[in-house]
Amino acid sequence: MRLEVVIPTYNRSDLLPHCLRSLAVAAPPPGLKVGITVVDNNSTDGTRAIVESWTQQFAGRLSYLFEQEQGRSAALNKGIICSESDLVGFIDDDEEIDETWYQSVYEAFTEPEVDFIGGPYIPKWQMDPPAWLPPDHQGAIGLVDAGPEIIPYDENYPGILMGGNAVIRRSAIEKVGLYSTSLGRRGERLLAGEDEDMYRRLLASGARGQYLPHLKIYHLIPASRLTRKYYRQWCFWRGVSCGVLDRTQPQNVSYLLGIPRYLFGDATRGLLGWLTAPVRASIDSSKAFSHQLAIWDLAGFFYGKHFYEKDSF
C-alpha cells in the first residue's frame, strides 16, 4: 500500500518545519510506503529552502513541487497529478499529525469498501479562546470533532470531509475528478468551497467514507484568527463559496431571489437577536455574535451567487 501526503503551502515557512517534523517522527506500519510532497504555491519566503533542508530526514521520501497558478486547489491538484500512490493524503502546513496517523490510515484502507477517510482537528491555541467565540462556527478556525465513534460520511453526517485531514483512494479521485480551481482559497482570499464540492462529488459517485476519531491532527489556531473581524470575513467568504457552488449544484430547498429561503430566515432571526442582545441579560456574548454572523452568511451567498467572478479582483 502506497500513500502520498500532499501539503499545499503559501508563505508559511515558519510553520512548515513543525508539520514536516511530525510527518518524519511518525512511524509508518509495515506494509505502508509513505511519500511526502510539498507544493509551493508561489511563496515569496524561504519555503523551498525549508523543504530542501528536510530532505535527509526523509531519506528520499520528500518531494518539492512548485505550482504557479495561485490557489489551494491548484496546489492540491499538482500534488495529485505528480504522484502515483494508491492513496492520496492531504494535510495543511499549519498542522501536525498524531504519531498514530499512518497506522490509522493503513488499518482503514485494509478494508476494500472504504474509499476515503477523515478525522478530528485538535486545536493548538496560540492564546486562550475569547468568551465571544461562537461554538456553532468552528469551521472558521478549523476545528472538527464529530465525537468518539466511527461515523460514515453520508447525508446524516454533521459536516463534510475537510481537506486538512483527509485520505482518498486514487481510484475515487480518478472517478470524480480533481479539486475545483474556481472554488478554492487563493492567496489571502478566504474562498473555501473546494472541500465541500469534492465531498459532494464523492458521495454522488457512490464512494464510501468514514470519519475516524483516531485519525488525529493538531491544528494551530493563531491569535490573528481569534478576532471578530476574521470571523466576519470568513463567514462572508464561506457564503460566497456556497453561492458560487450553488450556481451548478442547487439545493433541494425553496428559493427566493436565487437564494435559499432558509438563509433569509436565519439572517432575519440573527438581526433581531443581534439588535436585542444588549437588552437581554440572559444572552451570552458568543450567542450574540453568532446572530450577527448569520447576516454575513447571507450577504456572502448573495454576492457569490449573483456577482462573484473568479478573476474579477
Secondary structure, DSSP 8 states (H G I E B T S, - for coil): -EEEEEEEESS-TTTHHHHHHHHHHS---TT-EEEEEEEE-S--SSHHHHHHHTTGGGTT-EEEEE--S-SHHHHHHHHHHT---SEEEEE-TTEEE-TTHHHHHHHHHTSTT--EEE--EEEEESS---TT--GGGGGGGT-B---SS-EEESTTSSS---TTEEEEEHHHHHHH-S--TTTS-BTTB----HHHHHHHHHHHTT--EEE-TTS-EEEEE-GGGSSHHHHHHHHHHHHHHHHHHHHHS--SS-EETTEEHHHHHHHHHHHHHHHHGGG-TTS-HHHHHHHHHHHHHHHHHHHHHHT--TT--
